Amino acid sequence: MTDEELCCFRDLKPGAKHHYLVVPNRHIVSCASLRKEDMPLVRKMMEIGKALLLKHHFNDLDDTRLGFHIPPFYSVPHLHLHVLAPASQMDLRSLLIYGPQSFRFLTSEKLLQKLNS
């Protein structure tokens, strides 16, 4: 799935059975570079990520992790949304990187709350 604003593809080192990246074509360094006016972009990235899961026959959208690495904990200095599912089946390594207790991963919902405040 690709359009004029976003590009999507599978992660090369998947952290779950379904692990996709949603990347804006416009260069943005990281989630720390985003401002309130970028909220529509983040929402669109989330929508595309969920659509990708549905396209690949994963329908339990409550069993997902969508989020961003917090600087300096990223390997590529270009904003990208991680879309992982099923979250309930992620292994220990993946949980350390993308899980709820990870200090280096910010969910898309928490990012939106932060941008809106």
C-alpha positions as CSV (number, residue, x, y, z in Angstrom):
1,M,0.0,0.0,0.0
2,T,1.4,3.3,-1.1
3,D,0.0,6.7,-1.9
4,E,1.4,10.2,-2.5
5,E,1.9,10.7,1.3
6,L,2.8,7.3,2.7
7,C,4.7,4.1,1.9
8,C,4.2,0.7,3.6
9,F,6.2,-2.5,3.7
10,R,7.1,-5.4,6.0
11,D,9.7,-4.9,8.6
12,L,13.0,-6.7,7.8
13,K,13.4,-8.0,11.4
14,P,9.8,-8.7,12.4
15,G,8.8,-8.5,16.0
16,A,5.5,-10.3,15.4
17,K,3.8,-12.5,12.9
18,H,2.5,-9.3,11.2
19,H,5.0,-6.4,11.4
20,Y,4.7,-3.6,9.0
21,L,6.2,-0.1,8.7
22,V,4.2,2.9,7.6
23,V,6.6,5.7,6.5
24,P,5.8,9.2,5.3
25,N,7.4,10.2,2.0
26,R,8.2,13.6,3.4
27,H,11.3,13.5,5.6
28,I,10.5,13.8,9.3
29,V,13.4,12.7,11.6
30,S,11.4,11.2,14.5
31,C,8.2,11.3,16.6
32,A,10.0,14.0,18.6
33,S,9.9,16.3,15.5
34,L,6.1,16.2,15.3
35,R,3.9,19.0,16.3
36,K,0.1,19.4,16.9
37,E,-0.4,20.2,13.2
38,D,1.0,16.7,12.4
39,M,-1.8,14.9,14.2
40,P,-3.7,14.2,10.9
41,L,-0.6,12.5,9.5
42,V,-0.2,10.3,12.6
43,R,-3.9,9.3,12.4
44,K,-3.6,8.5,8.7
45,M,-0.5,6.4,9.4
46,M,-2.5,4.5,12.0
47,E,-5.5,4.0,9.6
48,I,-3.2,2.7,6.9
49,G,-1.5,0.3,9.4
50,K,-4.8,-1.1,10.5
51,A,-5.9,-1.4,6.9
52,L,-2.7,-3.3,6.1
53,L,-3.5,-5.8,8.9
54,L,-7.1,-6.3,7.6
55,K,-5.8,-6.8,4.1
56,H,-3.5,-9.6,5.4
57,H,-6.5,-11.2,7.2
58,F,-5.7,-10.1,10.7
59,N,-9.0,-8.8,12.1
60,D,-8.4,-8.5,15.9
61,L,-7.4,-4.9,16.0
62,D,-7.5,-5.0,19.8
63,D,-4.5,-7.3,19.7
64,T,-2.0,-4.9,18.1
65,R,0.8,-2.5,19.0
66,L,1.1,0.6,16.9
67,G,3.9,3.1,17.8
68,F,7.2,4.8,17.3
69,H,10.7,4.5,18.7
70,I,11.6,7.4,21.0
71,P,14.9,9.1,20.1
72,P,17.7,8.1,20.5
73,F,16.3,4.5,20.3
74,Y,15.8,4.2,16.6
75,S,18.0,2.7,13.9
76,V,16.8,4.9,11.0
77,P,16.5,8.7,11.3
78,H,13.2,8.9,9.4
79,L,9.8,8.7,11.1
80,H,8.1,5.2,10.8
81,L,5.1,3.7,12.5
82,H,5.5,0.1,13.7
83,V,2.4,-2.0,13.2
84,L,2.6,-5.3,15.1
85,A,0.1,-8.1,15.5
86,P,-0.8,-10.3,17.3
87,A,0.7,-8.4,20.3
88,S,-0.4,-11.2,22.6
89,Q,2.1,-13.6,20.8
90,M,5.2,-11.3,20.7
91,D,8.3,-13.0,22.2
92,L,10.4,-11.6,25.1
93,R,12.8,-9.8,22.8
94,S,9.9,-8.1,20.9
95,L,8.2,-7.1,24.2
96,L,11.4,-5.5,25.4
97,I,11.5,-3.4,22.2
98,Y,7.8,-2.8,21.4
99,G,5.9,-3.9,24.6
100,P,4.0,-1.8,27.1
101,Q,6.9,-1.6,29.5
102,S,9.4,-0.5,26.9
103,F,10.9,2.9,27.7
104,R,11.9,3.3,24.1
105,F,8.5,2.8,22.4
106,L,5.7,5.3,22.3
107,T,2.3,4.1,21.2
108,S,0.5,6.1,18.5
109,E,-2.3,6.8,20.9
110,K,0.1,8.2,23.5
111,L,1.8,10.3,20.8
112,L,-1.5,11.8,19.8
113,Q,-2.3,12.7,23.5
114,K,1.2,14.3,23.8
115,L,0.7,16.3,20.6
116,N,-2.7,17.5,21.7
117,S,-1.6,18.7,25.1
